[in-house]
Amino acid sequence: MKEGNSMKVNYRRKFSILPINIILVGLLFACQHFVLFPAWGSELAAIHDVCQVKQQLRLEKLLRLINQLLLIAHDVARWKWNKKQAIQDKRGEQELLTKLSQQATKYGLEADTLTNFFQAQITASKLIQTADFQQWEQQGIRSFKNVPDLNQSIRPSLDQLNT
Ligand SMILES: O=C(O)C(=O)C[C@]1(C(=O)O)C=C[C@@H](O)C=C1
């Protein structure tokens, strides 16, 4: 083989494995850091822990809100019982769901998921109110004293919790 040709082959051999070399050196460098600086591993674990705690806190806050909303359902039921009003307010429900799905897009949340969640919340509220009505019917309760007004006080509280 002529000298010029053999140099070409050597040159190709030398440089064709260059990207693999770069990747291997990169990997080695990264691993070495975790070996030489094990603190990095614990830092990653700490970040993971913080994320988990934050998620847990968000979940707890959500559960607290659900609980508050369901507790208010008893006040709603008392007001409706006193006024002999129907439990279901289909128009109110639709207005709430439309407003919430518009807010979902604003906050980058999925409108369907949010709507399903609040639909379930409304269903739970209606079940509580129905159970209250049945119980008061059996107990022969005529009306309740000191019930906050649905429009002036209860619904604004519900709106605040919902948003
Ligand atoms: O605002 C009421 O009348 C409620 O009973 C509350 C609520 C709700 O959870 O938002 C529940 C049932 C009604 O059909 C409408 C709304």
Ligand as a Chemical Component Dictionary entry (heavy atoms), coordinates in Angstrom:
data_LIG
# 
_chem_comp.id                   LIG 
_chem_comp.type                 NON-POLYMER 
_chem_comp.pdbx_formal_charge   0 
_chem_comp.three_letter_code    LIG 
# 
loop_
_chem_comp_atom.comp_id 
_chem_comp_atom.atom_id 
_chem_comp_atom.alt_atom_id 
_chem_comp_atom.type_symbol 
_chem_comp_atom.charge 
_chem_comp_atom.model_Cartn_x 
_chem_comp_atom.model_Cartn_y 
_chem_comp_atom.model_Cartn_z 
_chem_comp_atom.pdbx_ordinal 
LIG O1  O1  O 0 -75.500 26.165 45.586 1  
LIG C1  C1  C 0 -76.249 25.242 45.922 2  
LIG O2  O2  O 0 -77.467 25.309 45.927 3  
LIG C2  C2  C 0 -75.652 23.951 46.317 4  
LIG O3  O3  O 0 -76.343 23.064 46.757 5  
LIG C3  C3  C 0 -74.218 23.725 46.069 6  
LIG C4  C4  C 0 -74.003 22.934 44.804 7  
LIG C5  C5  C 0 -72.469 22.825 44.678 8  
LIG O4  O4  O 0 -71.859 21.898 45.227 9  
LIG O5  O5  O 0 -71.887 23.738 44.068 10 
LIG C6  C6  C 0 -74.610 21.584 44.952 11 
LIG C7  C7  C 0 -75.783 21.227 44.383 12 
LIG C8  C8  C 0 -76.574 22.131 43.548 13 
LIG O6  O6  O 0 -77.236 21.490 42.502 14 
LIG C9  C9  C 0 -75.772 23.287 43.098 15 
LIG C10 C10 C 0 -74.589 23.627 43.654 16 
# 
loop_
_chem_comp_bond.comp_id 
_chem_comp_bond.atom_id_1 
_chem_comp_bond.atom_id_2 
_chem_comp_bond.value_order 
_chem_comp_bond.pdbx_ordinal 
LIG O1 C1  DOUB 1  
LIG C1 O2  SING 2  
LIG C1 C2  SING 3  
LIG C2 O3  DOUB 4  
LIG C2 C3  SING 5  
LIG C3 C4  SING 6  
LIG C4 C5  SING 7  
LIG C4 C6  SING 8  
LIG C4 C10 SING 9  
LIG C5 O4  DOUB 10 
LIG C5 O5  SING 11 
LIG C6 C7  DOUB 12 
LIG C7 C8  SING 13 
LIG C8 O6  SING 14 
LIG C8 C9  SING 15 
LIG C9 C10 DOUB 16 
# 
